Structure formats: C-alpha cells, structure tokens
Amino acid sequence: MPTPTDRPRLAVKLLDERMRDYLPHYASSGSAGMDLRALLDAPLTLEPGDCELIHTGLAIHIADPKLAGLVLPRSGLGHKHGIVLGNLVGLIDSDYQGELMISVWNRGSKSFTLEPFERLAQYLVVPVVQAELELVDDFDASARGPGGFGSSGRH
C-alpha cells in the first residue's frame, strides 16, 4: 500500500475561505476519489431536467502531464435521486489552474435540494499516456475482423 510520501502532491488554492473546513480528502484508506462539495450560499432546488454549474471554491493544479483529474458523480446521488454530472465526466488537464466547477443535472423525476457544502462529486487522479498518431493506409488484421460498431455481440 502506498504511503502518503508516495502519493503525488497537488497544489490546492483556496478561492473561498468557507471551504477551508471542507477540503477534499479520502474517506477511507481504500477510497479511490476525494469528495468535492458544493459551495452554495443557500440551498439550491433542482427541478427535474435542471442543470446548474456549482462552484467548489477550490483550484487544484496537478502540474504533472502524466496525471489528470476526473470529476465523477457520486453513485448514491445518481441512483437514489437522479443527480448526475451534466457533462457525465469532467476531465481536468494537468495544466488547468482555474476553479473546479461541477455541472450538476437532475435527470430524476422529482425535485432535489442541494445543501451548502454537501458532497456532490468525486475527484479522482489518474495516469495519462499521450499517444502519437501514425497515418496508415490500412490496419493489420485482428481477430475481431472488419465488423463495425456493436459487432462483437451482446453477450
């Protein structure tokens, strides 16, 4: 198991002092993501179909081009209330230095009230491999063959 010194160090800028007590952290030693919280002045009710951009009051600079951040929905909010991310997954590039924002969408059938500082999404750091493209006239044959989208079957 990696020790805290083995972990990449990310620079975090506090953009709103109210978030000092709500910094992202891992809830357990097995947690893959850190919770991101909603920076709201008052409760926000999302009606079915509503999509809002929510501030986090934080900027996280990854700096290492071999890493990226992903903003992912929280499963319980999605399953129980239909609250997911408006862009489904947020990709945070290593050179991004602006505020983390969360696009939240109520895809459910009932209104949902988001409370100030409520856990809204997860921030996951992942490795990145930047590829180079090579223009070719054709591909080497594979076991799959020339079948198109969905050609590998359902089961």
C-alpha positions in Angstrom: 0.0 0.0 0.0 1.4 3.4 -0.9 2.5 5.7 1.9 1.5 9.3 1.9 5.0 10.2 0.7 4.5 8.0 -2.4 1.4 10.0 -3.4 1.6 12.8 -6.0 1.4 16.2 -4.4 -1.2 18.5 -5.9 -1.2 22.3 -5.3 -4.6 23.4 -3.9 -5.7 27.0 -3.9 -8.4 28.1 -1.6 -10.6 30.5 -3.6 -13.3 30.9 -0.9 -12.3 30.8 2.8 -15.6 29.0 3.7 -14.1 25.9 2.1 -11.2 25.6 4.5 -13.0 23.1 6.6 -14.3 21.2 3.6 -11.1 20.4 1.7 -11.3 17.2 -0.4 -9.9 14.1 1.3 -10.1 10.4 1.1 -12.8 9.0 3.3 -11.0 5.7 3.9 -7.7 4.0 3.0 -9.4 2.3 0.1 -11.1 5.3 -1.3 -10.2 6.0 -5.0 -11.7 9.5 -5.1 -11.8 12.6 -2.9 -15.2 14.1 -2.3 -15.9 17.6 -3.7 -18.5 19.7 -2.0 -21.0 22.3 -3.2 -20.1 25.9 -2.4 -23.5 27.5 -2.1 -24.8 30.5 -0.1 -28.2 28.8 0.4 -30.0 25.5 -0.5 -30.5 25.1 -4.3 -33.5 23.2 -5.6 -33.0 21.4 -8.9 -36.2 20.5 -10.6 -36.3 17.5 -13.0 -34.3 18.4 -16.1 -32.4 21.3 -14.4 -28.7 21.6 -14.9 -26.6 24.1 -12.9 -22.9 24.9 -12.6 -21.8 24.7 -9.0 -18.7 26.3 -7.5 -16.3 24.4 -5.3 -14.3 27.3 -4.1 -11.1 25.4 -4.9 -8.5 25.3 -7.7 -6.2 22.2 -7.9 -3.2 22.4 -10.1 -1.8 18.9 -11.0 1.2 20.2 -12.9 2.5 16.7 -13.9 1.5 16.0 -17.5 1.5 12.3 -16.7 -1.6 12.8 -14.5 -5.1 14.2 -15.0 -8.1 14.7 -12.7 -11.5 13.2 -13.3 -14.7 14.7 -11.7 -17.1 11.8 -11.3 -20.7 11.6 -9.9 -21.5 10.1 -6.5 -23.3 6.8 -7.0 -25.8 7.3 -4.3 -27.0 10.7 -5.6 -27.3 9.3 -9.0 -29.2 6.1 -8.1 -31.4 7.4 -5.3 -32.1 10.9 -6.6 -31.1 11.1 -10.3 -28.4 13.7 -9.6 -25.5 13.2 -12.0 -23.0 15.4 -13.7 -24.2 17.5 -16.7 -21.2 16.5 -18.7 -21.2 12.9 -17.3 -17.4 13.1 -16.5 -15.3 16.1 -16.0 -11.7 15.9 -17.3 -9.2 18.2 -15.6 -5.9 18.6 -17.5 -2.6 18.8 -15.7 -2.1 22.4 -16.7 -5.6 23.7 -15.6 -5.3 26.2 -12.8 -8.9 27.5 -12.6 -11.7 26.8 -10.1 -13.1 23.3 -10.1 -16.7 23.6 -11.2 -19.3 20.9 -11.1 -22.1 20.7 -13.7 -24.9 19.0 -11.9 -28.0 17.7 -13.6 -31.3 16.4 -12.2 -32.2 13.5 -14.6 -34.7 12.2 -12.0 -38.4 12.7 -11.8 -38.6 14.6 -8.5 -37.1 17.9 -7.3 -33.9 17.7 -5.3 -32.5 20.2 -2.9 -28.7 20.5 -2.8 -27.5 21.9 0.6 -24.5 24.2 1.1 -21.2 22.1 1.5 -23.0 18.9 0.6 -20.8 16.2 -1.0 -21.6 16.4 -4.7 -18.9 14.7 -6.8 -15.6 12.9 -6.5 -12.2 13.9 -7.7 -10.0 11.1 -9.0 -6.4 11.4 -10.1 -5.5 9.1 -13.0 -2.4 8.4 -15.1 -2.2 9.8 -18.6 -0.4 8.4 -21.7 -0.1 10.9 -24.5 -0.1 9.0 -27.8 1.4 9.8 -31.2 -0.7 9.2 -34.3 0.7 7.4 -37.3 -1.2 7.7 -40.6 -1.6 4.3 -42.3 -3.3 3.0 -45.4 -4.8 0.0 -43.6 -4.6 -1.8 -40.3 -3.1 -5.2 -39.6 -5.9 -7.8 -39.4 -7.2 -8.6 -35.9 -9.3 -11.4 -34.5 -12.3 -9.2 -34.5 -12.2 -8.5 -38.2 -13.8 -5.7 -40.1 -17.1 -5.7 -38.0 -18.4 -2.3 -37.1 -20.0 -0.8 -34.0 -21.6 -3.4 -31.9 -20.3 -6.3 -34.0 -18.8 -8.2 -31.0 -22.4 -9.1 -29.9 -24.4 -8.6 -26.8 -23.3 -11.3 -24.5 
